[in-house]
């Protein structure tokens, strides 16, 4: 969508606003998309609501149990290298 083109809409008597189709398609906002409304000094900002609540590592650390002996740094590096090679090989054409 060209940046210079200004799109307009109207607020209904119920306070509803129709977003232009070009914007909805560009943002992949289909019917039912929940939006966060933020009042800013420049106007109103609409953002798609995140699918998941924000979390911090300390909130989820240890939530997945692991049974087995601890891995050494060398074993972890080797495992990462194997997976990286596998993914690289998979993405080659």
Residue pairs with C-beta under 8 A, 6 or more apart in sequence:
1 22
1 23
1 26
7 20
7 22
7 23
9 17
9 18
9 19
9 20
10 17
10 18
11 17
19 29
19 46
23 29
24 30
27 48
29 35
29 48
33 48
33 49
34 48
34 49
35 46
35 47
35 48
35 49
36 46
36 47
36 48
36 49
37 44
37 45
37 46
38 44
38 45
38 46
38 47
39 45
71 79
